[in-house]
Each structure stands twice: as structure tokens, then as C-alpha cells.
Amino acid sequence: MRTLLLYLSENKRLAPFIMRNSMSRRMAQRFVAGETLDDAVKAARELNRAKLSASLDMLGENVADEAGARRAAENYLRMFDRIAVEKLEANISLKLTQLGLDLSEGLCEELVESIAARAMSYGSFLRIDMEGSAHTQRTLDITKRVRAKFAGVGTVIQAYLYRSEQDIQDLIRVGCRIRLCKGAYKEPPEIAFPRKQDVDANFVKLMKLLLPSGIYHGIATHDPAMIQATKEFAREKKIASDQFEFQMLYGIRTDLQRRLVREGYRMRVYIPFGTEWFPYFMRRLAERPANLLFFIRNFFSGSGGEA
Ligand SMILES: Cc1cc2nc3c(=O)[nH]c(=O)nc-3n(C[C@H](O)[C@H](O)[C@H](O)COP(=O)(O)OP(=O)(O)OC[C@H]3O[C@@H](n4cnc5c(N)ncnc54)[C@H](O)[C@@H]3O)c2cc1C
């Protein structure tokens, strides 16, 4: 089922059908802060009040043309300006296919550089999300090249990929901040661990490489076992709780997010917003059977109405 949902998440014909459905839209609201930057700012402000920081993500991936990539870049520049004006404790996460990675690597890199320069002008930070494996190497290459000019740039490593240990060693060598996550895309067993317990074991192994590196990394998971392993390792190695941060997604395990802050850990919440929520929503459904069952029950019960 996970494989099917991840396959469907890339289906451009299904997207309008699901997105028109009012029940889908209501359910997506659990994971997406709203359609506008104002909505995302409001969500970030509320989190900041509760001592959680944020990373804003304007939804959208795989743009069709250069104009779309340039528009996305303009929006990211404005987002950094707005974060500064609002004095938010927030940075930005973006996907390279939204900046035209599949159209032209040169164009994409030029746009990332302009956004990284803006981030740096505010002393802020730009996180480059990791997409499917067709983009892994190019994402790492661009991150390293842009980082060499603007230090406030980092990326994401997915524990399900066999290559990740090597990638982490390479990135640590150049001082790059890393967000460690399990990985959200459909990958074949030739390149990724197919079994959850192996992904989890690799996550813990990679976390143990990151934490003692002296670089400020993000441990992005809602999994209590991964969180417990991180806390125990940090305690054992005497790594202070302000030397790394936990990260979670907007709308998922908010109880745990706040509990960790009460315990003295740093927590950053990834806040997606915008109208292009379909692939992001499908990936969240794929992660948890209960979400999917709820969705299917309501979608076919007629409560969705206008589909
Ligand atoms: C801040 C952040 C940034 C991310 N960035 C990327 C990225 O750049 N590239 C990428 O490939 N992936 C990214 N991911 C997604 C990640 O790879 C996983 O797919 C996702 O976090 C689920 O894995 P998990 O570690 O929470 O563990 P899981 O084992 O999947 O889940 C553990 C528990 O968390 C809860 N949970 C997890 N997912 C959901 C959900 N959708 N709905 C409700 N409850 C849920 C459930 O209680 C579940 O039992 C990111 C995740 C986070 C938190």
C-alpha cells in the first residue's frame, strides 16, 4: 500500500481529482498550515510562543518551466524578508526540483545561490530537502558548491539509503549541517533498506556519527524509539541538548513536540504551506496506515461531496 501511495503521489492526473475533494482538503489541513505565507507565519508565531522554532516550506516540486522556477525563487527571497520583519525563530526548507533541477542544473544552482545569499544577509539558514534517489547526487553536489560560498546552507540525509553513511562522512568533512530522516520516497531494494527495522538500525547508526561531529544537526523523526536512542546517546557522550535539535512535521505528534521542549530539548517544526499540497499529503498518508484508512473511509462515504 505504501508503494502504491508513493507511486500515486507522482500522478499528475490524480492530483486535481483529489485536490478538488473537500474531505481531502480538510484532511490535508492537518498536515499543511494553509495556502498562504500569512498562514505559515501565523503557525510559526504560535510555535515560537511555545518555544518551538520552525522551518517554512512553500509546497511545490517538479516545476514545468524556467518561469516557474524563477517565481518559486522570488517567493523564497520574500519569505526570508518576511521572517526577518516578523522576527520569527524560523528558517526555510526547499526542494531543488521546485527550482528547476530537472530543467537545468545551472539554473537551479544560480537560484539556490541567490536564496542562500539572502539567508546569509539575515544570518539565517537554508535547508535543502532531499527528494527521490534520482536527485540525491545532484542535491549533494549543489549543496556542497553553494555551501562553499554561503555557509548557512545544509541538506538532508535519508537513513533508508545504503549510501548515506558515506554521504554523511563526506558532508561532515566540509562542515555541513545535516537533517537526518528515515526517507519518504519509493526506492528499490538495490539502493535502500526495504525493511523498517533495518532503516531504524541505520538511523541510530547515522545519528551516532552526527551528534559527536561538533556540527549542529537536526534529528528529524516522530519515532519514540529513535528519539530515545538519541537522548541516551547524547547523555552517554555528554553532548549538551543545545548542540543539536529534534525536528518534526507540522501536525504530527504535537504532544511529543511540546514534551521534548519541556524536557529541555530543541524542537523545530517543518511548516509546509501553499496550494501544491498533493504529493506532500500522499507521502504523509503513505507513512501511517491509520491516516490512509481514515481517508479512504471518508472519501468513499460521500462526505467528500464535490469530487
Ligand atoms: C522535519 C522533517 C523533515 C523531513 N524532510 C524530509 C526530506 O527532506 N526528505 C525525505 O525523504 N523525508 C523527509 N522527512 C520525512 C521522513 O523521511 C519520514 O518519512 C517521516 O518523518 C516518517 O518517519 P518517522 O521517522 O517519523 O518514523 P515512522 O516509523 O514512519 O513513524 C513513527 C511514528 O511517528 C508517527 N508518524 C509518522 N508519520 C506520521 C504521519 N504521516 N501521520 C501521523 N503520524 C505519523 C506515528 O506515531 C508513527 O508510529 C522529513 C521528516 C521530518 C520530521
The ligand as a Gaussian input file, in Angstrom:
#p B3LYP/6-31G(d) Opt

LIG

0 1
 C       11.295000      17.784000       9.878000
 C       11.240000      16.695000       8.869000
 C       11.761000      16.898000       7.608000
 C       11.743000      15.880000       6.666000
 N       12.364000      16.065000       5.465000
 C       12.451000      15.039000       4.608000
 C       13.208000      15.138000       3.413000
 O       13.826000      16.164000       3.102000
 N       13.263000      14.055000       2.593000
 C       12.608000      12.886000       2.902000
 O       12.715000      11.925000       2.132000
 N       11.874000      12.775000       4.011000
 C       11.773000      13.816000       4.869000
 N       11.038000      13.670000       6.015000
 C       10.115000      12.516000       6.186000
 C       10.803000      11.334000       6.800000
 O       11.731000      10.794000       5.869000
 C        9.784000      10.236000       7.169000
 O        9.084000       9.818000       6.043000
 C        8.785000      10.666000       8.215000
 O        9.348000      11.517000       9.157000
 C        8.211000       9.435000       8.962000
 O        9.230000       8.761000       9.616000
 P        9.432000       8.756000      11.220000
 O       10.865000       8.974000      11.492000
 O        8.526000       9.713000      11.848000
 O        9.147000       7.254000      11.646000
 P        7.975000       6.246000      11.356000
 O        8.492000       4.927000      11.800000
 O        7.439000       6.390000       9.976000
 O        6.850000       6.743000      12.348000
 C        6.997000       6.689000      13.753000
 C        5.714000       7.203000      14.414000
 O        5.541000       8.578000      14.108000
 C        4.163000       8.874000      13.866000
 N        4.009000       9.266000      12.440000
 C        4.942000       9.186000      11.464000
 N        4.456000       9.654000      10.289000
 C        3.177000      10.006000      10.544000
 C        2.139000      10.558000       9.739000
 N        2.323000      10.828000       8.445000
 N        0.950000      10.813000      10.317000
 C        0.738000      10.570000      11.631000
 N        1.691000      10.039000      12.447000
 C        2.883000       9.764000      11.914000
 C        3.412000       7.619000      14.164000
 O        3.054000       7.652000      15.539000
 C        4.443000       6.539000      13.906000
 O        4.177000       5.353000      14.601000
 C       11.107000      14.650000       6.991000
 C       10.589000      14.440000       8.264000
 C       10.652000      15.429000       9.212000
 C       10.133000      15.142000      10.581000

